[in-house]
C-alpha cells in the first residue's frame, strides 16, 4: 500500500508536467457526527470533453485498508464503486467539477473516517494526485460547553440566595431600628408630658 502511494506520487511528478491536482487544505480537523467538505482542484482544458475525465478518491486507513470515497469514469460518476461505509454520506458538486474542482461533502462523520485521502485525476492530457489528511475526533460524553451553564446556574442561584439573605437581614434591621426609634420617641414624649404636669 505504501509502495502504491509512493508510486503515484513519483508518477505524478514525472508525467504530469503542466497538469496538476492541488488540495485547498492539506489537513482537516472535524468532530464526530458533523460534516466536512474536502476539496481538490485540477487543471482543465475548455476544448476537451469530460468523457476523458477519470477521478478516483480513496481513503488510505492502513497498509491493507483502502476505501473508495468517490469515483468518476469517463466523465460519469460510478456510485457502485463507492465503499459501503461512505454510502449515502458523500455529496459531490457537479458544477464545481466542470470548473476543475472536486468538492466532496462528507456528512455524519465517524472516527474511522480519519486517515489519508488521495484523489487521482486522469485525463487524456495529464495525470496527477492530490492528498490531504482528515482527523475526526470523538464527541465527549459531557462536553465542557454543556457543563458550564450548569455550573453558572448553580453560581447564580447561590448569588441570588445571598442577595435575598442580605436584603432580608437589612429589612429586619430597619424594622427593629424603626420600632426602637418609635418606642424611644413615645417614651420621650410621655416623659415630657409628665414633666409638664409638674
C-alpha positions in Angstrom: 0.0 0.0 0.0 2.8 2.4 0.9 4.5 1.4 -2.3 1.4 2.3 -4.3 1.2 5.8 -2.7 4.9 6.4 -3.4 4.5 5.2 -7.0 1.5 7.5 -7.5 3.5 10.5 -6.2 6.6 9.6 -8.3 4.4 9.2 -11.4 2.7 12.4 -10.7 5.9 14.4 -10.6 7.3 12.7 -13.7 4.3 12.5 -16.0 2.1 15.4 -15.2 4.1 18.3 -16.5 1.6 21.1 -16.7 -1.3 19.0 -15.3 -1.6 19.4 -11.5 -4.0 18.3 -8.8 -3.9 20.5 -5.7 -5.7 20.4 -2.4 -7.2 23.5 -0.9 -6.2 22.2 2.6 -3.6 19.6 3.4 -5.1 18.8 6.8 -8.7 18.8 8.1 -9.9 18.6 11.7 -13.6 17.7 12.5 -15.8 16.3 15.2 -17.8 13.1 15.0 -21.4 13.5 13.6 -20.5 16.8 11.8 -19.9 17.4 8.1 -16.9 18.5 6.2 -16.1 19.4 2.6 -12.9 18.0 1.1 -11.7 19.9 -2.0 -9.2 19.3 -4.8 -8.5 21.4 -7.9 -7.1 20.3 -11.2 -6.0 21.8 -14.5 -8.8 21.9 -17.0 -8.8 22.5 -20.8 -12.1 24.0 -22.1 -11.6 22.5 -25.5 -11.5 18.9 -24.0 -14.5 16.7 -23.3 -15.4 15.4 -19.9 -15.5 11.9 -21.4 -11.8 11.6 -20.9 -12.1 12.5 -17.2 -11.4 9.8 -14.6 -11.3 10.5 -10.9 -10.6 8.1 -8.0 -10.7 9.5 -4.5 -9.8 7.0 -1.8 -9.2 6.8 1.9 -6.0 5.0 3.0 -6.6 3.9 6.5 -3.7 1.4 6.9 -1.4 -0.7 4.8 -4.1 -3.1 3.6 -7.2 -1.0 4.1 -8.4 1.3 1.3 -11.9 2.7 0.9 -13.3 4.3 -2.3 -14.9 7.6 -1.5 -15.7 8.9 -5.0 -15.3 7.5 -8.5 -15.8 9.1 -11.9 -15.2 7.0 -15.0 -15.1 8.8 -18.4 -17.0 11.8 -17.0 -19.7 9.7 -15.3 -20.0 9.2 -11.5 -19.8 5.5 -10.6 -21.6 5.2 -7.3 -21.4 1.4 -7.3 -17.6 1.7 -6.8 -18.1 3.6 -3.5 -17.2 1.8 -0.3 -20.3 0.8 1.7 -19.0 2.8 4.7 -19.5 6.1 2.7 -22.9 5.1 1.2 -25.4 7.9 1.5 -22.8 10.2 3.2 -21.0 11.8 0.2 -22.4 14.6 -1.9 -20.4 15.8 -4.9 -20.7 19.3 -6.5 -21.3 18.6 -10.3 -21.0 22.3 -11.2 -17.6 22.6 -9.5 -16.4 19.6 -11.3 -16.8 21.3 -14.7 -14.6 24.1 -13.4 -11.8 21.8 -12.3 -12.8 21.5 -8.7 -13.6 18.2 -6.9 -15.8 19.2 -3.9 -17.0 16.3 -1.7 -19.1 16.9 1.3 -18.8 14.0 3.8 -21.6 14.0 6.4 -22.3 12.2 9.6 -18.6 11.9 10.3 -17.2 8.9 12.2 -13.8 8.5 13.9 -12.9 5.7 11.4 -13.2 8.4 8.6 -9.8 9.6 9.8 -6.9 9.0 7.5 -5.1 10.0 4.3 -7.3 10.9 1.3 -5.8 10.6 -2.1 -7.5 11.9 -5.2 -6.2 10.7 -8.6 -7.2 12.6 -11.7 -6.5 11.1 -15.1 -7.4 12.8 -18.4 -6.1 12.5 -22.0 -3.9 15.5 -21.3 -2.4 14.5 -17.9 -2.4 12.6 -14.7 -1.9 13.8 -11.1 -2.6 13.1 -7.5 -3.6 15.4 -4.6 -3.6 14.3 -1.0 -4.9 15.5 2.4 -5.3 14.3 5.9 -8.6 14.1 7.9 -8.7 13.7 11.6 -12.1 13.1 13.2 -12.3 13.3 16.9 -14.9 11.6 19.1 -17.6 13.6 20.8 -17.0 13.7 24.6 -19.7 12.2 26.8 -20.2 15.5 28.7 -18.8 18.4 26.6 -17.3 21.2 28.5 -19.7 23.7 27.0 -22.6 21.6 28.3 -21.1 21.6 31.8 -20.5 25.4 32.0 -24.2 26.5 32.0 -24.9 24.1 34.8 -22.1 25.5 36.9 -23.1 29.1 36.2 -26.7 28.3 37.1 -25.6 27.0 40.5 -23.4 30.0 41.0 -26.2 32.4 40.1 -28.6 30.6 42.3 -26.1 30.9 45.2 -25.7 34.6 44.5 -29.5 35.2 44.4 -29.8 33.3 47.7 -27.0 35.5 49.2 -28.7 38.7 47.9 -32.1 37.6 49.3 -30.5 36.8 52.7 -28.7 40.2 52.9 -31.8 42.1 51.8 -33.9 40.2 54.4 -31.3 41.0 57.2 -31.3 44.7 56.2 -35.1 44.8 56.2 -35.2 43.2 59.7 -32.6 45.7 60.9 -34.6 48.6 59.5 -37.8 47.3 61.2 -36.1 46.9 64.5 -34.5 50.4 64.2 -37.9 51.9 63.3 -39.6 50.1 66.3 -36.8 51.2 68.6 -37.0 54.8 67.4 -40.8 54.7 67.7 -40.6 53.3 71.3 -37.9 55.8 72.2 -39.9 58.7 70.9 -43.1 57.6 72.6 -41.2 57.2 76.0 -39.6 60.7 75.5 -43.0 62.3 74.8 -44.6 60.6 77.8 -41.7 61.8 80.0 -42.2 65.3 78.5 -45.9 65.2 79.5 -45.1 64.1 83.0 -42.6 66.9 83.4 -45.2 69.4 82.1 -47.7 68.4 84.8 -45.2 69.2 87.5 
